[in-house]
Structure formats: C-alpha cells, structure tokens
Amino acid sequence: MAESARQTLKTACPLDCPDACSVLATVTNGRVVRLQGDPDHPFTRGFLCHKVANYDRRLYSPLRVLHPLRRIGAKGEGKFRRITWDEALDEIASRFKSVIAQFGGEAILPYSYGGSLGIVHRLAGHRFFHRLGASRLLRTICDPAAMAGWEMTLGKHCSTDLAQAEQSDLIIIWGMNIAATSVHFVPIVKAAKKRGARVVRIDPCRNRTSHLADEQLRRRPGTDGALALGVMHVLIRDGLANEEFVRDFTVGYDALCERVMAEYPLDRVSGITQVPVEPIERLARDYGRARAPFLRVGFALSRHENSGMAIRTIACLPGLIGAFRRPGGGAHHDTGPCFEFNYKRVTGEDEFKPSTRQINMVKLGAALLEEKNPPVKALYVYNCNPAAVVPDQARVHQDLRREDLFTVVHEQVHTDTVDFADIVLPAPTFLEYLDLYKSYWHHYLQIGRPVIAPLGEAKPNLEVFQLLARRMGFEEPCFRLREFEIMREALDPPSPFLAGLDFSKVRASETVKLNVPEVSNGRLRFSTPSGKIEFYSDSMTRLGFDPLPGHTPCSDGAEACSKNGKHPLQLLVPPAVHFLNTTFGAVEEQRRRMGRPTLKVHPEDVEARGIHGGDQVRVFNDRGECGLRAEVSEDTRKGVVVAESIWWAKRSPGGRGINTLVSSRLTDLGSGSTFQCNLVEAEKG
C-alpha cells in the first residue's frame, strides 16, 4: 500500500454489531492515528461508538499476536515460542493428514463465528473444511431462535427500514439496550421524541436506554411471549384490531382470537409477567390507537429456552393492527436475510456437497469430550474466542486441556482461547484487510479496505486457508480466488434484493442500498408460505410445535425460581456497554471503564444474604462458580441478578468467567443458546 505523510481512508466496521458503520481512518506515516464515523453514511452520520473510535488501542495492543507461535508449556498456561509460517503450516497440514488417516475427516472441527462479519473472510474456511471432509459447525450461539420465530410469523425478509421510526408516534423497544448495542438508533429515537413520539421499553432491568423511555415495563425474564399475548387480549377485546388488514394480509385470526381470549386473560398474564394489569392495558391501547407504531425487537430475549415462540408471538402484534401499512410504523428485527448472497457458491456447498455430521457450537464442551464416532481430535479456531464465550465454561476449559486434542487458533490478540492452542497464527484486524460487509440493521452494502499494511506477519483468513489447501494437495480453482472474485461470486446470480446493484460503486467504496421495497406501498407480501402474516403456522406444526402463539415457562428460568430453593436467583448476562462480546477485553482503557466483574443485586436480595455493596461474592450453581463484586441496585428486579459481560476468564477472579454458570441447553426453535435462562445462588466470600 502506498504511503503518504497523512491521509484519510474509508473502510467499514466488521464487528458483530447491527450498526455496520462506515469508518474514516486517518493514517500518518503508516500508523492509524484517528478513527471517525463517515458523515455521508445514512446511518453512521459522522460518529462511532466509543469502542471503535478508540480501536487503535486494540490495533496496537501489547497483546497483539504478530508471529506464528508453538506451545512450549502446558495447555492453558499461554507459553509459546516463535516459529515461521512455513513451520506452522507444515505442522497443521501434517497433523490434519494424520488425524484423517486414523479417524477420518470428521475428527477435525472448525470453530468460528462473528469476530468479523465480512462475507469473504468470515466464510473463507468453509470451502477448505468441506473439501477436507471435516465436521460441520452449527453456528447457533447468537440469534437462531429469534430468526426462526420471526420467520414463522412474518417471513425472514420482513424488517421495516429503521429510518421510518423517526416518523413514528409510538416506539416500543423490546428486549434491547440500544445505548449499548445499537447506538445509531438513539438519534432516530430522539428525533421521534422531538416530534412528540412516546417511547416504551420492555426489559426486566433499567439501564442506559431507560433514560430514553417515557415508560418501562419490567416483566419477569423469559415471559415476553405471555406479555405479548396479554397485549393481544386487550387489542382484540377492545376492538383495536385492524379488521381490513387482518382479512387481507393474515391467516389464522379466528383461531388466535379464541386462544388469546380464553387462555390469556390479563390477571393470568400479570401473574406470569409480574407486570400489573394497568400498564399492560395502557401499552395495548396506545399501540392499537397510535398513528404509526414502530416495534424494535432485540436479541436479548432470544437467549431464553422459550424464545423462539416468544419472538414469533411478539411478531404477531404489528399484524393485528396493520402497523406495516402506516407510514412511519412497522416492526424491525434483522435486515441480514435481505442480503441474499450466493452463499452456497462462496462456502463451497454447491461444489463439495458436504454430508458430514453437524456439531452445535453451543455444545462445544460436550462435543470435545463425548463425540466418539469419531472423537474430535483437531480443533481449528478463528473469528471466535470460545474459551470465554461458550456456555458451560469449566467443561470447555477442561476439554481444551486435552493433550490428544490438536488445537490451532488464528487470532489478533492473546485471548483466553490462545492460551490453550498448540499452534497460534497471527491475524490482521479489519484495518489491515479487504472485505465486503452487510448489516443486520440497515440495508446498505459497503466495502472495507485496508488502511495500513498488516502488522508483524499477520495473514487474513482467506490467505491462510489457501496456503493450507496447497499443503493438503487441493487443486480446485476455488482455492486460488482473490477477494474481489469471491465478492462477485457472492453477488451472482443476483437475488431480487441485489438485482441491478452496481458493483463498481461498491468497489469504489460507495455505500449502496439494496433493492428493498417499502412495505407500506400497498403491494405488501410476506415471505411466509402463505405470503401473509401467519398467526396460525402450518410450518410450526410440521416442526412439532403448537401452530398458534403461546407461552411455555422456561425449565430453568424466572418462573421456576420459586420452586428452586437451591438456586433461587435468575442470572442475566447482558452485553456491557464498554465491551462487544470479548472483542475489547484486550484494551486496558475499556477494562478500566468497566471496573471489575460485577453482580448487580436488588437490595432485598442482598439483605437476605448479608451482602453489602462492594463485597466480593461467590456466585454458583451446579455447573460451577465465579467471583464477582456486589453492586446493590434497584435497577434490577428482586430475584434477578445481572452480570454485564463478557469479561475474559483470565481477567476474572480465579480464572473463571460468567459463562461458568451458563447452561448449554438449547432454545425451542433454532437450537440457539440460553445465556439468559439460568438460576444461581450468591453468598458473601
């Protein structure tokens, strides 16, 4: 890359955040000295979250992995010596060949997720591992329950453009702390409030977003579906449903009415949710009478055992009142499915037709120990930090210490997972490689260009997998494609959303919008089997579920607390405002802002346990224990404790992070994670 004394270059943020910002990087003599939001981007609007604005501290962190390394100590100690790239690649290829010869390709497991959301480098390993015959990873740790539930009611493409919320007169933010996880929605909400909009939050705890709300309904965790059914009860009872819209654009309304009116009277809903009847009625009436109600549904509530059905149930609400036909109204969850790339070609599914076994990433601890036919003998980790983020952490760490497990970690900084590696490969940050980015918040496609040369000997995913492919003897042309060629593969043939897209503009670093029709233009069609909003879903029946919305208590959730004398506290682990998953655990400034790993506890709960603010507390259940500092706060509900996350385990007392307490149980739909559905006890000490 040609250098000049000082220049400003455009790129894009790759992190697992809905905002997908356009970034301007100022580079002086080959060093990044400033990062700013692009003022010309329709949603970035000239500002970045404080994490990415200070990303140079991570870029130049003393924890950066700059050279290939080989383990010299015990697994978990994090002791290594420097080796060459040739030595590292030769050893990986040799060990893979040995594992395949003895156990078959399925004994090799790739493990990756959202460390980078770029289309090229996030998916770069798929072709390699499909060709290898490795086990396939079900990447379900985040949002599959939410996606499945939303799709069952509205279809996967239905998310109203968030810009419309600025014209709304009632915004409901359900299960999302936008001040921490989607900061660019905050100005839109504020603009709507200036126009007179009312804002309601639905969340069990108060947090930074609560200050934007006119009212907050603090329901019990895991009871979102019941609350939505209570709102439906009022809408139907009070004649607030839009009969014309229901007739033309929905199926199953009569069956829904029968269930809601018979099974979810407000006194029952109030008992389940612990929200008084009056606020439920007020929310329902405001929603039914609003000129342009806008519903923003987050991912937080999708980490409960019953969350697929809960999201499906909430998604019915805009269908009852015809919110999609009201300018400024609608509902938004995820725009990612609108970016219909040719994933089968990019991942090699069309070429190699993988038929190997699938392993759910949430169950990593069980997979490493219990998979026997064949056993997992090699693990390749990239774009992820499983030693910190995966549930049932004590078991995961135990399994990662296996001497017979050959572990490769391709990483930017020296994370918890790096400590367990046999071979460590240096990876570049987004400021050092080329990629193509979508969003799961807006509808804009953008390219991210390198603004500096890779530090040390860092190599991006695509290059590493192509080098390994050569050593494995793979001669297919797909293992020689460059970034722009893969981007063109992804866009060919174009879906309706990508048709007519001018790739030359994308390549020139312009921000290009998808061809997404306005849902309020009178030509409304939903991507469900019926083409309508499905209150009654035959697809749910075929999957073995109730075809109508309903509420089932979580087996290890809030409603079970009263029956669980051993572990009576509901643990919530929401994202911390100064972290993004574990990405910023390497940045001292972000850790300083967070303070120490903390547990928020309601005053009545600390009084019963003899705990005071600032005390070190032992938080435990049958899976293990971790140490946290007590913060006494009425921001959480009685019976609910909150640990903002995710701290690296090695930055936590005793080397045990919060995911030590989290179960690897799966959600009802989508086989996702249940991070917010765990019971614990706490005591001083």
ABEGO torsion letter per residue (X at the ends): XBBBABBBBBBBBABBBAAGBBBBBBBBGGBBABBBBBAABAAAGGBBBAAAAAAAAAAABAABBABBBBBABBBGAGBBBBBBAAAAAAAAAAAAAAAAAAAEAAABBBBBBAABABAAAAAAAAAAAAAAGBBBBBBAAAAAAAAAAAAAAAEAABBBBAAAAAABABBBBBGBBAAAABAAAAAAAAAAAAAGBBBBBBBABBBAAAAABABBBBBBBGAAAAAAAAAAAAAAAAGABBAAAAAAABBGAAAAAAAAAAABBAAAAAAAAGBBAAAAAAAAAAAAABABBBBBBBAAAAABAAAAAAAAAAAAAAAAAGAAABBGBEBBABAAAABBBBAAAAAGAAAAGBABBBBBAAAAAAAAAABAOBBBABBBBBGBBAAAABBGAAAAAAAAABAABBBBBBBABBBAAAAABABBBBBBBAAABBBBBBBAABABBBBBBBABBBBEABBBAAAAAAAAAAAAGBABAAAABBAAAAAAAAAOBBBAAABGBBAAAAAAGBBBBBBBBBAAAGBBBBABAAGBBBABBAAAAAAGBBABBBBBBBAABAAAAAABAABABBBBBBBBAABBEAAAAABAAAAAAAEBBBBBBBAAAAAAAGBBBGBBBBBBBAAEBBBBBBBBBAABBBGBBBBBOBBBAAABBGGBBAAAABBABBBABGGBBBAABBBBBBBBX
